[in-house]
């Protein structure tokens, strides 16, 4: 039974179409990435998923039933817009937020302490929120979304503003929760994170679904026609006719081939020129490259450039 099922949901604000005919399914025990540049409709889709707004058309189902507000006690939500009580102490705040989710004060307090230890902010429990960094405050909201042990965890841009160490801590925690059988959905414009973590994806642009499916299925549709080459010496091999596009970053070349078979011809050309190759790797396209290619086909070069610049 799917945890989340959206069927052709649509949302219009005044004359702007925020989401157009979006359908997706999220299964238990999976990590799902909702991807797209800023303004693509990710947050609008999440808000319809949890009843903050109502779709103009289409249906939303949670836990195998049409959406009903009573299902939300099984959902943990970290919004993109952070909001904490600045004058409250961290532990008091987490207890209060836990009680809003139906926990007793004692249960909320004990769970909050465990989570503060786990997220490495135990020393901050007696401090006021306003005394903490933005990264620390973000971890507090992350904890608040998990205190009631939800079955569906929805995180809107959870890694925004975090340093690499804390971003890795959140990533590892989400992966552990998935192993426990939780369904995790997070939205982001960082496709490298999704590529590492997610089982399934939905890529949206201008409110429309561009690509969706399991990561394995999406990657299987595309040939391994990328090369990563580290070299010194003659770069003339980058002009080989089997190369469709090449970028040379001072001896590190990122190459797109016309076909998978072209890799050996390019290597032979480099060797014939006496180029010293220290790394030659055949790769599948990255998720970002796939997305840009699909957006370019659907919406043109200008929209594709917007993704690169995001």
Order of alpha helices (4+ residues) and beta strands (2+ residues): beta-beta-beta-alpha-beta-beta-beta-alpha-alpha-alpha-beta-alpha-beta-alpha-beta-beta-alpha-beta-beta-beta-alpha-beta-alpha-alpha
